[in-house]
């Protein structure tokens, strides 16, 4: 795999350095996602950040069990539902009502 080609482990049966890989990749990514969600103050960004973080953690953890896909998919559904809810009210508020003219009608 990738780690054998990168000479991180010697063979497929070698010890997998999950803690080191998580510390160097997943933890900084998750921290960055948290900061971005905090700065943006959008209600759907934490759900997207959760989804990306879990997907990366599952990738580096070499977990190919279908059961674990439920968590990232749950995050994606929550993010989509929250984003739709956040966009709908602001879209109607941003479009001004048509101006009415005073005077006789047709």
ROTORVEX-120077 format. One record per atom (N, C-alpha, C, O): residue in three letters; x, z, y. Coordinates in steps of 0.05 Angstrom, whole numbers, padded with zeros to 5 digits, always signed. Layout:
<atoms>
ALAXZY...
</atoms>
This chain:
<atoms>
UNK+00016+00000-00023UNK+00000+00000+00000UNK+00017+00000+00025UNK+00041-00006+00025UNK+00004+00007+00047UNK+00017+00007+00073UNK+00040+00027+00075UNK+00061+00022+00086UNK+00035+00051+00063UNK+00056+00072+00065UNK+00080+00066+00047UNK+00102+00074+00054UNK+00076+00052+00025UNK+00099+00044+00008UNK+00115+00023+00023UNK+00140+00024+00023UNK+00102+00003+00035UNK+00116-00017+00050UNK+00131-00006+00075UNK+00152-00015+00082UNK+00120+00015+00087UNK+00133+00028+00110UNK+00154+00049+00101UNK+00166+00061+00118UNK+00158+00052+00075UNK+00177+00071+00064UNK+00171+00100+00071UNK+00190+00116+00074UNK+00145+00106+00074UNK+00137+00134+00079UNK+00136+00149+00053UNK+00144+00172+00052UNK+00126+00136+00032UNK+00126+00147+00005UNK+00140+00128-00013UNK+00141+00104-00008UNK+00151+00139-00035UNK+00168+00122-00053UNK+00150+00105-00072UNK+00157+00082-00076UNK+00129+00116-00082UNK+00112+00101-00100UNK+00083+00112-00098UNK+00077+00131-00084UNK+00066+00099-00113UNK+00037+00106-00111UNK+00031+00134-00121UNK+00011+00145-00114UNK+00048+00145-00137UNK+00044+00172-00148UNK+00058+00193-00131UNK+00058+00217-00138UNK+00071+00185-00109UNK+00085+00204-00092UNK+00066+00222-00076UNK+00042+00217-00075UNK+00077+00243-00065UNK+00062+00261-00048UNK+00053+00247-00023UNK+00069+00234-00009UNK+00028+00250-00017UNK+00016+00238+00007UNK+00018+00257+00031UNK+00007+00279+00029UNK+00031+00250+00052UNK+00035+00268+00075UNK+00011+00268+00094UNK+00014+00260+00118UNK-00012+00276+00084UNK-00036+00275+00100UNK-00034+00292+00126UNK-00042+00283+00147UNK-00023+00316+00123UNK-00022+00334+00147UNK-00005+00321+00169UNK-00012+00322+00192UNK+00018+00309+00161UNK+00035+00297+00181UNK+00022+00272+00194UNK+00023+00269+00218UNK+00009+00256+00177UNK-00004+00232+00188UNK-00028+00240+00206UNK-00032+00228+00227UNK-00043+00260+00197UNK-00065+00269+00214UNK-00056+00281+00240UNK-00068+00276+00261UNK-00034+00295+00239UNK-00023+00307+00264UNK-00013+00286+00283UNK-00016+00288+00307UNK-00001+00264+00272UNK+00010+00243+00289UNK-00010+00222+00298UNK-00005+00209+00319UNK-00032+00219+00284UNK-00050+00197+00290UNK-00078+00208+00297UNK-00089+00203+00319UNK-00090+00222+00279UNK-00118+00230+00282UNK-00122+00250+00304UNK-00141+00248+00320UNK-00105+00271+00305UNK-00109+00292+00325UNK-00106+00281+00354UNK-00123+00288+00370UNK-00085+00265+00360UNK-00084+00254+00387UNK-00107+00236+00394UNK-00118+00236+00416UNK-00116+00220+00374UNK-00138+00202+00379UNK-00164+00218+00385UNK-00179+00212+00403UNK-00168+00239+00369UNK-00192+00255+00373UNK-00191+00270+00400UNK-00211+00272+00414UNK-00168+00279+00407UNK-00165+00292+00434UNK-00170+00272+00456UNK-00184+00279+00476UNK-00160+00248+00454UNK-00165+00228+00474UNK-00194+00221+00476UNK-00205+00218+00498UNK-00208+00218+00453UNK-00236+00212+00453UNK-00252+00235+00466UNK-00271+00229+00481UNK-00244+00260+00461UNK-00258+00282+00474UNK-00255+00281+00504UNK-00274+00286+00519UNK-00231+00276+00514UNK-00226+00274+00543UNK-00242+00252+00555UNK-00254+00255+00576UNK-00243+00229+00542UNK-00258+00206+00553UNK-00288+00212+00554UNK-00302+00206+00573UNK-00298+00226+00533UNK-00327+00233+00533UNK-00333+00254+00555UNK-00353+00252+00568UNK-00314+00272+00559UNK-00318+00293+00580UNK-00318+00280+00608UNK-00334+00287+00625UNK-00300+00261+00612UNK-00298+00248+00639UNK-00322+00231+00645UNK-00331+00230+00667UNK-00331+00216+00625UNK-00353+00197+00630UNK-00380+00211+00633UNK-00397+00201+00648UNK-00384+00233+00620UNK-00409+00248+00622UNK-00433+00232+00612UNK-00456+00238+00620UNK-00429+00213+00596UNK-00451+00197+00584UNK-00459+00212+00558UNK-00442+00220+00543UNK-00485+00216+00553UNK-00493+00232+00530UNK-00488+00219+00503UNK-00487+00233+00483UNK-00483+00193+00502UNK-00479+00179+00477UNK-00449+00177+00469UNK-00443+00171+00446UNK-00431+00181+00488UNK-00402+00179+00482UNK-00392+00199+00462UNK-00375+00191+00445UNK-00400+00224+00462UNK-00390+00242+00441UNK-00398+00233+00413UNK-00382+00237+00394UNK-00421+00221+00409UNK-00429+00212+00383UNK-00411+00188+00374UNK-00403+00187+00351UNK-00404+00171+00393UNK-00386+00149+00386UNK-00358+00160+00380UNK-00345+00151+00361UNK-00349+00179+00396UNK-00323+00191+00391UNK-00322+00205+00364UNK-00302+00203+00350UNK-00343+00219+00357UNK-00345+00231+00330UNK-00343+00210+00308UNK-00328+00214+00289UNK-00357+00188+00312UNK-00357+00167+00292UNK-00329+00155+00288UNK-00320+00152+00266UNK-00316+00149+00310UNK-00290+00137+00308UNK-00270+00157+00296UNK-00254+00149+00280UNK-00272+00182+00305UNK-00254+00202+00294UNK-00257+00206+00264UNK-00237+00207+00250UNK-00281+00207+00255UNK-00286+00211+00226UNK-00277+00186+00210UNK-00266+00189+00189UNK-00282+00162+00221UNK-00273+00138+00207UNK-00243+00137+00204UNK-00233+00130+00183UNK-00229+00145+00225UNK-00199+00146+00224UNK-00190+00167+00204UNK-00172+00162+00188UNK-00203+00190+00205UNK-00196+00212+00186UNK-00200+00203+00157UNK-00184+00208+00140UNK-00223+00190+00152UNK-00228+00180+00125UNK-00208+00159+00117UNK-00199+00158+00094UNK-00200+00141+00135UNK-00181+00121+00129UNK-00154+00133+00122UNK-00142+00125+00102UNK-00144+00151+00138UNK-00118+00163+00132UNK-00119+00182+00109UNK-00098+00187+00096UNK-00142+00192+00103UNK-00145+00211+00080UNK-00149+00196+00054UNK-00151+00209+00033UNK-00149+00170+00054UNK-00152+00153+00031UNK-00177+00160+00015UNK-00177+00160-00010UNK-00199+00167+00028UNK-00223+00174+00015UNK-00241+00149+00013UNK-00251+00139+00034UNK-00245+00140-00010UNK-00262+00116-00014UNK-00288+00122-00028UNK-00299+00105-00041UNK-00297+00147-00025UNK-00323+00155-00036UNK-00345+00147-00018UNK-00345+00154+00006UNK-00365+00133-00028UNK-00387+00123-00011UNK-00403+00146+00002UNK-00414+00142+00023UNK-00402+00170-00010UNK-00417+00192+00002UNK-00406+00199+00030UNK-00422+00206+00047UNK-00381+00196+00034UNK-00369+00203+00059UNK-00375+00183+00081UNK-00370+00188+00105UNK-00386+00160+00075UNK-00395+00141+00095UNK-00420+00150+00110UNK-00426+00140+00131UNK-00434+00170+00098UNK-00458+00180+00111UNK-00452+00192+00138UNK-00468+00188+00157UNK-00430+00207+00140UNK-00424+00220+00166UNK-00418+00201+00188UNK-00429+00204+00210UNK-00400+00181+00184UNK-00396+00162+00206UNK-00421+00146+00213UNK-00426+00140+00236UNK-00437+00139+00193UNK-00461+00124+00198UNK-00482+00141+00213UNK-00496+00131+00230UNK-00483+00167+00207UNK-00500+00185+00222UNK-00492+00186+00251UNK-00509+00185+00269UNK-00466+00188+00256UNK-00456+00188+00283UNK-00463+00162+00298UNK-00470+00163+00321UNK-00461+00140+00284UNK-00467+00114+00297UNK-00496+00112+00304UNK-00503+00102+00325UNK-00514+00121+00286UNK-00542+00121+00291UNK-00549+00139+00315UNK-00565+00132+00332UNK-00537+00163+00316UNK-00543+00181+00338UNK-00533+00169+00364UNK-00546+00171+00385UNK-00509+00157+00363UNK-00498+00145+00388UNK-00516+00122+00397UNK-00521+00120+00421UNK-00525+00105+00379UNK-00542+00083+00387UNK-00569+00093+00398UNK-00578+00083+00419UNK-00581+00112+00385UNK-00607+00123+00395UNK-00603+00136+00422UNK-00621+00133+00440UNK-00582+00151+00426UNK-00577+00164+00452UNK-00572+00144+00473UNK-00581+00146+00496UNK-00556+00123+00467UNK-00550+00102+00486UNK-00575+00087+00495UNK-00578+00081+00518UNK-00592+00081+00476UNK-00617+00067+00482UNK-00634+00084+00500UNK-00646+00075+00519UNK-00636+00110+00494UNK-00651+00128+00510UNK-00640+00132+00538UNK-00654+00135+00557UNK-00613+00131+00540UNK-00600+00135+00566UNK-00602+00109+00583UNK-00604+00111+00607UNK-00603+00086+00570UNK-00604+00061+00585UNK-00632+00055+00594UNK-00636+00044+00616UNK-00652+00060+00578UNK-00679+00053+00584UNK-00690+00065+00610UNK-00700+00049+00627UNK-00688+00091+00615UNK-00698+00101+00640UNK-00682+00091+00665UNK-00694+00086+00685UNK-00656+00089+00662UNK-00641+00080+00685UNK-00645+00051+00692UNK-00643+00042+00715UNK-00651+00035+00672UNK-00656+00006+00676UNK-00682+00003+00692UNK-00683-00014+00710UNK-00702+00019+00686UNK-00728+00016+00701UNK-00725+00028+00729UNK-00739+00019+00747UNK-00708+00048+00732UNK-00705+00061+00758UNK-00688+00044+00777UNK-00691+00045+00801UNK-00670+00027+00765UNK-00653+00012+00782UNK-00666-00014+00793UNK-00657-00025+00813UNK-00686-00023+00780UNK-00700-00047+00790UNK-00722-00039+00809UNK-00741-00025+00801UNK-00719-00047+00834UNK-00739-00039+00854UNK-00766-00052+00849UNK-00769-00073+00838UNK-00786-00038+00858UNK-00814-00048+00856UNK-00817-00071+00876UNK-00805-00071+00897UNK-00833-00091+00869UNK-00837-00113+00888UNK-00850-00103+00914UNK-00867-00086+00914UNK-00841-00114+00935UNK-00850-00105+00962UNK-00878-00117+00966UNK-00884-00140+00959UNK-00895-00100+00978UNK-00922-00109+00984UNK-00924-00115+01013UNK-00913-00101+01030UNK-00938-00136+01020UNK-00941-00143+01048UNK-00968-00134+01057UNK-00988-00136+01042UNK-00969-00125+01081UNK-00995-00117+01092UNK-01008-00142+01104UNK-00996-00159+01116UNK-01033-00144+01099UNK-01047-00167+01110UNK-01068-00177+01090UNK-01070-00166+01068UNK-01082-00196+01097UNK-01103-00206+01080UNK-01091-00220+01055UNK-01070-00234+01057UNK-01104-00217+01033UNK-01095-00230+01009UNK-01106-00258+01007UNK-01120-00267+01025UNK-01101-00272+00986UNK-01111-00300+00983UNK-01140-00303+00981UNK-01150-00325+00979
</atoms>
